[in-house]
Amino acid sequence: MLIEEIQSALREEQLDGWLFFDHHQRDPLAYRILKLNPKAVATRRWYYFIPAHGEARGLVHTIEPDVLAGLPGNVQKYSSWSAQVEGLHLLLAGATGSRCNIRPTAPSPTCRWWMAALSN
């Protein structure tokens, strides 16, 4: 994965960044792009934000702190729902034109829900 190439593409599309996230390995594309081990256990939500400018950063649950090991950038931990929401606010601070993966067959519209919740 080349952060610089992703950031260049984000700037070309005039996006602030891209949010990768997963819960129970439902996004194989995120694992492939970020070169994460698809066989690793991921029972808690993790998030990895690549901004168009600046350093990438992540958010992981304290139970699975190493899920983003090896990726560049600062990784914060959360241990409760409210800490997760607060962590996402910090993770996406200032990014109003960001995107994330949406799978039409996903069991819940997680990306749309998070982006809408964080914009309020």
Residue pairs with C-beta under 8 A, 6 or more apart in sequence:
1 33
1 34
1 35
1 71
3 50
3 56
3 72
6 18
6 33
6 50
7 50
7 51
7 52
7 53
10 16
10 17
10 18
10 50
10 51
10 52
11 52
11 53
14 97
15 52
15 97
15 98
15 99
16 51
16 52
16 94
16 95
16 96
16 97
16 98
17 49
17 50
17 51
17 52
17 92
17 95
17 98
17 99
18 49
18 50
18 98
18 99
18 100
19 47
19 48
19 49
19 91
19 92
19 98
19 99
19 100
19 111
19 114
19 115
20 27
20 30
20 33
20 34
20 47
20 48
20 49
20 50
20 100
20 101
21 27
21 30
21 45
21 46
21 47
21 48
21 100
21 101
21 110
21 111
21 114
22 30
22 31
22 42
22 45
22 46
23 42
23 44
23 45
23 46
23 110
24 42
24 43
25 31
25 38
25 42
26 103
26 106
26 107
27 101
27 103
28 38
29 101
30 36
30 48
30 101
31 37
31 38
32 38
34 48
34 68
34 71
35 70
36 67
36 68
36 71
40 67
41 64
42 64
42 67
43 63
43 64
44 60
44 61
44 63
44 64
44 67
45 61
45 84
46 58
46 59
46 60
46 61
46 64
46 67
46 68
47 58
47 59
47 60
47 87
47 88
47 91
48 56
48 57
48 58
48 59
48 68
48 71
48 73
49 56
49 57
49 58
49 91
49 92
49 95
49 98
50 56
51 95
55 72
55 73
55 74
56 71
56 72
56 73
57 73
57 74
57 75
57 76
57 91
58 68
58 71
58 73
58 74
58 75
58 76
58 91
59 75
59 76
59 77
59 78
59 84
59 87
59 88
59 91
60 66
60 67
60 68
60 75
60 76
60 77
60 78
61 77
61 78
61 79
61 84
62 77
62 78
62 79
63 79
65 75
65 77
68 75
76 87
76 90
76 91
77 87
78 84
78 86
78 87
85 117
88 114
88 118
89 118
92 98
92 118
96 119
98 115
100 111
100 114
100 115
101 111
102 109
102 111
102 112
